[in-house]
Amino acid sequence: MAVGHRARCLRDPLVSRVATRTREPRKSCPESCLLDLITKVNIVSRNIDTEADTEEELMVKRGESTALLPNRRHVSHNEKAISIFKAVTIPGVAEFAFCLFFAKLVSYTFLYWLPNYIKSEAKVSSEVAAYTSTIFDAGGIVGGILAGYISDKYHMRGVTCVLFLVLAAPMMFLYNQFGSSVPFSANCILLAVCGLAVNGPYALITTAVSADLGTHKTVRDNAKALGMVTAIIDGTGSIGAALGPLLTGLITSSSNWGNVFYMLIAADVMAAVLLVRVVVREIKEKLAGTEDDITIIVPKLRGEKNLDEI
């Protein structure tokens, strides 16, 4: 066995070259040392590549996947993007697009007009009003993280959005009624909860929901569908983001801030109503024990735990 292994090694041109060089008188020049080092590195790298190939072959024989996403494929430059009409027909795209329209209307109204509202109603300086309004954004950060965690845990994007929207409507009403009359600490708590409830669905729809709908089974063979779906959803929401502050300016010029909050509450309720069909479908699938047709499967590699077990 040792003789056979030695013979195979001598047939390797790199090994033979090293063996021949070792029999020659060693040169003291730096070029010779560098050449020996490069040759040895090449031999080691070849052995590593051979071991990796062998490991991959063994995994394939056992039926294990060698990649995290086995269904990935090369995108052809000649592949055409789906049309806007086909993208709209994907289940859930229209519902979430119009839901984001109203969600961003509410969110951007708070973004642009909240400091002015606090200054006007709480009778504070512009500096204090500006600092206080950032609490709404801080609550929005927590809301986005919480919405993503809940939707990933229970695999129900629509239900998660509706829960946050249902929470946002009464919180906006309470903030309008008592925000300027309660102590500053209570005002901050109300404002943070409003930011959590308002920005949670907005953050979830623009990220996870858009990515999920872009990989729907009806367009799974087209890798360019994700861009079109994301553009439709986010573009529709941007219209609401521009319309909300505009309507607020028109309303406040002719009436008080109470009507502005009624407009925001109505927009929030409309966003929740638009997702009723999505919520019903998700609940039926959950009760039936079936997974949604938008699923990213990560196969379990050898020695690794499943994502649900971590």
C-alpha positions, 0 to 999 in steps of 0.5 A: 500500500505504501509503495502504491501511494508513493508511486501515485504521488510521484506521478503527480507533476507538482509532487515530482517537480518538488521531489526533483528539486529536493535532489538538486543542490539547494540554491541560496538565492531568494528566487529559489526559496520563493519558488519552493514556497509557491509550489508547496502552497499549490500542493496544499491548495490542491489537496484542500480542493480535492477534500472539498469535492469529496465532501460535496460528493458524499453529501450529494449521495446522502441526499443533502443539499450543499447550498442554503438555497437549492432552488436558486438559478442563474438570471438570464439577461434576456429574461423579461420583467413581468407586466404591471397588470400581471403583478397586480393579479398576484394575490395580496399585491393590490390589498397590501398596496392600498393598505400601504397607501393609508398607512404611509398617509398616517405615518408621514402626516405625523412625521411632518406635522407632529412638532407643529401639533405639540407646539400648538396644543401643549403650548411649548417652545419649538425646541421642546416640541421637536425633541418630543416628536422624536419619541414617536419615531423611537416607538416606530423603531420598536414597532417595526422590529416587533411586527417583523418578529411576530409575523416571522414567528406565526407566518401571518403577515396580514394578521400582524398588520391588522393587529397593529392597525386596530391598536393605532386607531384608539391610540390616536384618539386617546392622544388627541383627547388627552395628550396635551392635558396629561403629564409629560411622562404620560404624553411620551408613553402615549406618543411612543405607543402611537408610533409603535402602532402606526409605523409597525405595518408600514415597516412590515409591508415595505420589507417582508411583505414585498419580498414575499409577494415578489416570490409568489408561486405564480412568478417564481420562475421569473427572478425579475418579478420582485422589483415590479411587485416592490415598485407597485406596493411602495409607489402606491404608498408614496402617493399616500405619503404625499397626500397626507401632509397636504390634506392636513394643511388644508384641514388645519387652515379651516378647522381644528386639529381634531378633524385631522385626527379623525382623518387619520383614524379613518385612514387607519380603519380603511387600511385594516379593512383592505386586509380583511380578505388576506386575514381570512385566507391566512387564518384558514390556512393556519387552521388547515395546517397548511403553509402559505405558498410563499415560503423560503425553505432553508435545508438543514445541513449536516451538523446544523440545527433547523431554524425553528429549533434555534 
